[in-house]
Amino acid sequence: MLLLARARWVLWFSLALVVVPLAGCDRDSVLKPFGYDRAKLLRVMVSEKDETFAQNYIENVRHRRFEQIENDLDPSVSKSEAQDNLTQMAAVFPSSEPASTKLVAARVIHHADSSTTSSLTFEYGFAAQPTSSRTESIPGGWFLAEVVVQTAGSKRKVELLTFTPIPAPLEKMNAFTLSDKGISQDVALGLTIFVLLFSLDAFVLCLRTKMGKKKWVWLILIAIGVFRFTANWTTGQWSYTPLAVQVPPVMWFCMPYGPWMVQITIPLGAIAFLVSRKKLTSGVASSPLQSPTLGQ
């Protein structure tokens, strides 16, 4: 019976491991019950004025209206240098109007002097344009435009502007998929399943173990992982955070248009419980019943 119960746990959690990320591929549907979609969620992070200012700045560069944006540049940048850089940036974009434009990333840092630094990234999509020749067309493409805006009171200035071509829209690039993945992602998925099942097995055993009030302390410890390893599901890159404590030991998360990130920690509490289980139960073993004697 115990073996059957464990097999059932393995089945349910393996199923959840597959279904939950796949459901997250349509991220708007996940946010919908909370009254949000990705666009609304990003606009909660930054002010509408910063978003409008940043997008107007990009449009002025794209249309080569440099005279309208020189006053918004960081004063440390010379005008001649700025003109050269802006000209090179404008040349990145096709001459046609974009087929789609949307905010895909936003982050705000609040400073002690009440000023803010907002980083806004917009995705531009351009469709291929036909030419007079039947066999040729002007290629389209996808681009990311990042603007870092420094806001102090009502005054805004641009600290950074970058344009980056990308091979496909972020939604497609960062979608959860098992195809076209390498060893790095295989290792991340394998460790996710192993740590989940290992921690779950220890948790269920702890629930069934008679050891008094200490059980609740151990249940909490089993749910904790330490020493975090993070894998980027899109790129396969790994990072390591030594001083990290995480509940639960394994987590999957993503930003609205960003890659899925896998965080895996060492289930130290589960390991300690399984190693110490026999000692923990020995102290609460029931004492044998004493048989009555004639003198009693």
C-alpha positions in Angstrom: 0.0 0.0 0.0 2.8 2.4 0.8 4.4 1.8 -2.5 1.1 2.4 -4.3 0.6 5.6 -2.4 4.0 6.9 -3.4 3.4 5.9 -7.0 0.2 8.0 -7.0 2.1 11.0 -5.7 4.7 10.6 -8.4 2.0 10.5 -11.0 0.1 13.6 -9.9 3.2 15.7 -9.4 4.8 14.6 -12.7 1.5 15.5 -14.4 1.4 18.9 -12.7 5.0 19.6 -13.7 4.0 19.2 -17.3 0.6 20.9 -17.3 1.5 24.0 -15.2 4.3 25.3 -17.5 2.3 24.5 -20.7 -0.7 26.4 -19.3 1.7 29.3 -18.7 2.5 29.5 -22.4 -0.7 31.6 -22.7 0.3 34.0 -20.0 -2.6 36.4 -20.5 -5.0 33.5 -19.6 -3.1 32.9 -16.3 -3.5 36.6 -15.4 -7.1 37.0 -16.5 -8.7 35.6 -13.3 -6.9 38.4 -11.4 -8.2 41.1 -13.7 -4.9 41.7 -15.5 -3.2 40.9 -18.8 0.5 41.5 -19.6 -0.1 45.0 -20.9 -1.9 46.1 -17.7 0.6 44.4 -15.4 3.5 46.2 -17.1 1.7 49.6 -16.8 1.3 49.1 -13.1 5.1 49.2 -12.8 5.7 52.5 -14.7 3.8 55.8 -14.9 1.9 56.6 -18.1 3.9 59.8 -18.5 7.2 57.9 -18.5 5.8 55.4 -21.0 4.5 58.2 -23.3 7.8 60.1 -23.0 9.9 57.1 -23.8 7.8 56.0 -26.8 7.7 59.5 -28.3 11.5 59.6 -27.9 11.8 56.4 -29.9 9.5 57.7 -32.6 11.5 60.9 -32.9 14.7 58.9 -33.4 13.0 56.6 -35.9 11.7 59.5 -37.9 15.0 61.4 -37.6 13.5 64.3 -35.7 16.7 64.8 -33.8 16.2 68.5 -33.1 13.2 67.6 -30.9 15.1 65.3 -28.6 18.5 67.0 -28.1 17.2 68.9 -25.0 16.2 65.6 -23.4 19.6 64.1 -23.7 22.0 63.7 -20.8 24.0 67.0 -20.7 27.3 65.0 -20.5 26.8 63.8 -24.1 28.1 66.2 -26.8 25.6 67.2 -29.5 27.9 66.1 -32.4 28.4 62.7 -30.8 24.7 62.4 -30.1 23.8 63.2 -33.7 26.1 60.5 -35.0 24.8 57.9 -32.6 21.2 58.8 -33.3 21.7 58.6 -37.1 23.2 55.1 -36.7 20.3 54.1 -34.5 17.7 55.4 -36.9 19.3 53.4 -39.7 18.5 50.2 -37.9 14.7 50.5 -38.5 13.0 49.9 -41.8 11.5 53.0 -43.5 8.0 51.6 -43.2 5.6 52.0 -40.3 5.6 49.2 -37.7 2.9 46.5 -37.9 3.0 46.1 -34.1 4.4 48.1 -31.2 4.1 47.1 -27.5 5.7 47.5 -24.1 7.4 44.2 -23.2 9.5 45.1 -20.1 9.4 47.8 -17.4 11.3 48.5 -14.3 11.5 51.5 -11.9 14.0 52.4 -9.3 13.0 54.9 -6.6 15.8 57.0 -5.2 16.1 58.7 -1.8 15.7 62.2 -3.3 12.3 61.2 -4.7 13.6 60.9 -8.3 13.1 57.7 -10.3 14.9 55.8 -13.0 12.6 54.0 -15.3 13.8 51.3 -17.8 11.2 50.7 -20.6 11.6 48.2 -23.4 9.3 48.3 -26.5 9.1 45.6 -29.2 8.7 46.8 -32.8 7.5 44.4 -35.5 7.9 45.4 -39.2 6.3 43.4 -42.1 8.1 42.8 -45.3 7.3 45.4 -47.9 6.8 44.6 -51.6 8.8 46.6 -54.2 8.3 47.3 -57.9 10.1 44.1 -58.6 8.0 40.9 -58.4 10.8 38.8 -57.0 12.1 41.3 -54.4 10.8 42.9 -51.3 12.1 45.0 -48.5 12.6 42.7 -45.5 10.8 43.4 -42.2 12.0 42.3 -38.8 11.7 42.6 -35.1 13.5 45.1 -32.8 13.7 45.9 -29.1 14.1 49.6 -28.2 15.1 50.2 -24.6 14.9 53.7 -23.0 16.2 54.6 -19.6 14.4 57.7 -18.3 15.6 59.8 -15.3 12.7 61.7 -13.7 13.1 64.4 -11.1 9.9 66.3 -10.4 8.4 67.2 -13.8 11.8 67.1 -15.7 12.8 64.0 -17.6 16.0 63.1 -19.4 17.1 60.1 -21.3 20.2 58.3 -19.8 20.3 55.4 -22.2 18.8 54.4 -25.6 19.5 51.1 -27.3 18.0 49.4 -30.4 18.5 45.6 -30.7 17.4 43.4 -33.7 15.9 40.1 -32.6 15.1 37.1 -34.8 11.5 36.7 -33.7 8.9 38.3 -31.3 9.7 37.8 -27.6 6.5 35.9 -27.1 7.6 33.3 -29.5 11.3 33.3 -28.4 10.5 32.8 -24.8 7.5 30.4 -25.1 7.8 27.2 -23.0 8.6 24.4 -25.3 10.5 21.1 -25.0 11.7 21.2 -28.7 15.1 22.5 -29.7 16.5 22.4 -26.2 19.9 21.2 -25.2 21.6 19.3 -22.4 21.3 22.4 -20.1 17.5 22.4 -20.2 17.5 18.6 -19.9 19.5 18.8 -16.7 17.2 21.6 -15.4 14.1 19.5 -16.0 15.6 16.4 -14.6 16.8 18.1 -11.4 13.3 19.7 -11.1 11.6 16.4 -11.1 14.2 14.8 -8.8 14.1 17.5 -6.2 10.3 17.7 -6.3 9.8 14.0 -5.8 12.6 13.7 -3.2 11.1 16.6 -1.1 7.6 15.3 -1.5 8.6 11.8 -0.4 10.2 13.2 2.7 7.2 15.4 3.4 4.8 12.5 3.2 7.0 10.3 5.3 7.2 13.0 7.9 3.4 13.3 8.0 3.1 9.5 8.7 5.9 9.4 11.2 5.0 9.5 14.9 7.4 11.9 16.7 5.3 14.3 18.7 5.4 18.1 18.3 8.7 18.0 16.5 6.8 16.9 13.4 5.7 20.5 12.6 9.2 21.8 12.8 10.5 19.1 10.4 7.6 19.7 8.0 8.7 23.4 7.7 12.4 22.4 7.3 11.5 19.9 4.6 9.8 22.7 2.6 13.0 24.8 2.6 15.8 24.6 0.1 19.2 26.3 0.2 22.0 27.2 -2.3 20.0 28.3 -5.4 20.8 27.3 -8.9 18.9 29.3 -11.6 18.5 28.2 -15.3 17.2 30.3 -18.1 14.9 27.9 -20.1 15.3 30.0 -23.3 19.1 30.3 -23.4 20.2 27.4 -21.2 22.4 29.7 -19.1 22.9 28.9 -15.4 23.7 31.1 -12.4 24.4 30.3 -8.7 23.4 32.1 -5.5 25.2 30.6 -2.5 23.4 32.6 0.2 19.8 31.8 -0.7 16.9 30.2 1.2 13.8 29.3 -0.8 10.3 27.8 -0.2 9.5 25.5 -2.0 12.8 24.0 -3.1 11.9 24.3 -6.8 10.2 27.2 -8.5 9.3 28.1 -12.1 8.5 31.7 -12.9 8.6 34.3 -15.7 8.1 37.9 -16.5 5.2 38.9 -18.9 7.4 38.5 -22.0 10.6 37.2 -20.5 12.0 33.7 -20.5 11.0 31.0 -18.1 13.4 30.7 -15.2 13.9 27.5 -13.2 15.2 27.9 -9.6 16.4 24.7 -8.0 17.8 24.5 -4.4 19.3 21.7 -2.4 16.5 20.2 -0.2 18.7 20.2 2.9 15.8 19.8 5.3 14.5 16.7 3.5 17.9 15.2 3.5 18.4 15.8 7.2 15.0 14.3 8.0 15.6 11.1 6.0 19.0 10.7 7.6 17.6 11.4 11.2 14.3 9.6 10.9 15.2 6.5 12.8 16.6 8.5 15.7 13.5 10.8 15.7 11.1 7.8 16.0 13.1 5.9 18.6 12.3 8.4 21.4 8.6 8.2 21.0 8.2 4.4 20.7 5.5 3.2 23.0 6.7 1.4 26.1 5.6 -2.3 26.5 2.6 -2.9 28.7 3.4 -4.2 32.2 1.6 -7.4 33.1 -0.2 -7.3 36.5 1.4 -9.1 39.5 -0.3 -10.9 42.4 0.7 -8.3 44.8 -1.2 -5.5 43.0 
